[in-house]
Amino acid sequence: MTEENTDMQGIPAPEGDADLISTDYNIGQDNIEGTVGPFGFDIHNPVFLISGLSVVAFVFYTLALPEQSGDLFSWLFSQVTQGFDWFFLGAANIFVIFCLVLIFTPLGSVRLGGVDARPDYTYAGWFAMLFAAGMGIGLMFYGVSEPMSHFSSSMGGTAAEGGVRTDWAPLGAAAGDEQAAIRLGMAATIFHWALHPWAIYAVVALALALFSYNKGLPLTIRSAFYPILGERVWGWWGHVIDTLAVFATLFGLATSLGFGATQANAGLNHLFGVPISNTTEVILISAITAVALISVLRGLDGGVKVLSEINMGLAFVLLLFVLLAGPTIAILTGFADYLWAYVVNLPALSNPVGREDTNFMQGWTSFYWAWWISWSPFVGMFIARVSRGRSVREFIICVLLIPSLVCVLWMSVFGGVAIQQVVQDGYTAAQEADLPLQLFYMLEALPLASITSFVGIILVIVFFVTSSDSGSLVIDTITAGGKIDAPVPQRVFWCTFEGAVAIVLLLSAGGLASLQSMVISTGLPFTVVLLLMCWAIFRGLQSERANT
C-alpha cells in the first residue's frame, strides 16, 4: 500500500522504517458510496448492512415481545456466567501476563507509527482521553457501592445449602473481622478495576495501532488477523470478526449508558425530587445522546478531547474534596494497605477453577470480564487512535499501570470513606441505599453535599457523552471498512442507535439485567477474538523488530 493511498483514507503513513504488509487490498474497496439528499455515506459492504439490520431487528423483537425477550436475556446470563466463568477468568489472566511480558522484552522498543513517529498528544491530553473512555461511568456507579457490597458480604461470612455456597462474599469471607473484611472487600474491588480490564483494552488497542500505523492496514479489528488468515481476512472471516466487534461495542456501551442514566436519575431525584421512572431515564438518554451528537459534529479534538479534559478536571476536584473532607490519614494509609491486600489476594481472586465462592466469581467477576471485553473494541480503537508515536513499552506501561493506580486511588477514596462512615461513625445511609444512590448518600455525610452531589451528576452526564461520542466514532470506523474520515452523518447514525438500544433494553422486562445479559452474550465470542489477537500481535512485533 502506498503512502499516498494510506494518507488519502485518513490513516497516517509510517514515519521511518516499518514492515508494511504487502496486500492488494485497498482501504474502502468494498465500500458503497453515495448520497441521501445532502448527506453522503461511505459504508463497508456487508459489515454495515448486517450490523445495522441486526440491531434494528433486535430492537423490534425486544419491543414487540418484552416478556419473551426478558426471559431469553435472563437465560443467557445464567448460562454464560455459570458455564464459562472459568474461560473468562483464564483468558483475562492470559491478557495480563501477555502485556507484562511485552514490557520486559525487546519487542517493547517497537514504536507505533514507525521508528520516527512522535506522539500526537501530550501526556495530559492522552491520559484524560484514556481514563474518560475506559472507566468513566463505571467508576461513578460502582465507586462507593462495590467496596461497600464486598465489605458487607465479607463481614457476613459464608453460607451454604446442600454443600453449595449461597453467599456473595469473595473467597472465604472474613466473618466478624472488621479490618480483614475491609481489606478483602477492597482487594476484590481493585481486582475488578485494575490490571485485568486495562490489559484487555491494551491488547485490542495495541493490535489495532500496530497493524494500522506500522503495517499499513485499515484501522479495523480484522486487520489484526492478517498474520493468521492472510488475504482471507478481507473476506467473510473478516466480516464476521468486524460484525462481532460492532455487536460487542454496541451492547457494552448500551450497558454503561443504562447505568449512567439510572444513576443520573437517582441523583436528580435525591437533589431536586425528579421522579425515578423509566420515562425520566428515557428522557435522560435521549437528551444526553443529543448532546453527544453535538460532540460528534465537533470531531475528535474539538469534542471528545475537550470533554475528556473537562471531566478529568472535575473528577480530580471531586476526588480531592472527598479525600480532604473525609478521614484523610486513614484513606492515604488505606491506599497502600488496600493495594497490598490486592497483591496478596490476586492469585486466589484470579484462579479460574476449583472455587467455592461461585456467586462472587460468576455474578461479579464473569460479568465484569465480559463487560470489559465488550467494551474493548470501543476503548481499544479509541486508545489506538490517540496513541500513535508511543513505543510499545511506553504504551503498555501507561495504558496498563497508570490507569490501574488511578482506579485503585478512586476506589480507596470513595469506597474507603463510605466504609469508614459505617465503621467509625455508625452512618449506614449509604450502605442501606439503593445502588445508584449510594454515592450521593456518602457525599451527604460530608460538607457541601448539595454542591458535590451536583458535580457528581455532571460527571456522570459528561462521561455519558464522551462514551457515546467515542463509541459512535469507533463503530463508524469499523462499519466504514477502517476509514477514519468517513462522512459525519454515519457517526450520527450510530450515536443515535446506541441511545436507542440502551432505551430499548432498559424498557424491556429485565431492565438493567437485560443490559448485563447482552454484554455477557456478546463478550463470550469476542473473548476468542482477543486470545487470537495476542498471537497476531506477537507475530507482528517480531517482524517489526526484525525490520528495524
Secondary structure, DSSP 4 states (H G I P E B T S, - for coil): --HHHHHHTT-PPP-SS------S--TTTTEEEEEETTEEEEEETTHHHHHHHHHHHHHHHHHH-HHHHHHHHHHHHHHHHHHSHHHHHHHHHHHHHHHHHHHTSGGGG-BTT-TT---SS-HHHHHHHHHHHHTHHHHHHHTTHHHHHHHHHHHH---EETTEE-S--STT--TT-HHHHHHHHHHHHHHHHSHHHHHHHHHHHHHHHIIIIIT---SSGGGGGHHHHGGGGGSHHHHHHHHHHHHHHHHHHHHHHHHHHHHHHHHHHHHH----SHHHHHHHHHHHHHHHHHHHHHHIIIIIIHHHHHHHHHHHHHHHHHHHHS-HHHHHHHHHHHHHHHHHHHHHHT--SS-S-HHIIIIIIIHHHHHHHHHHHHHHHHHHHT-TT-BHHHHHIIIIIHHHHHHHHHHHHHHHHHHHHHHTT---HHHHS-GGGHHHHHHHTSTTHHHHHHHHHHHHHHHHHHHHHHHHHHHHHHHTTT-SS--HHHHHHHHHHHHHHHHHHHHSTTTHHHHHHHHHHHHHHHHHHHHHHHHHHHHHHHHHHHH-
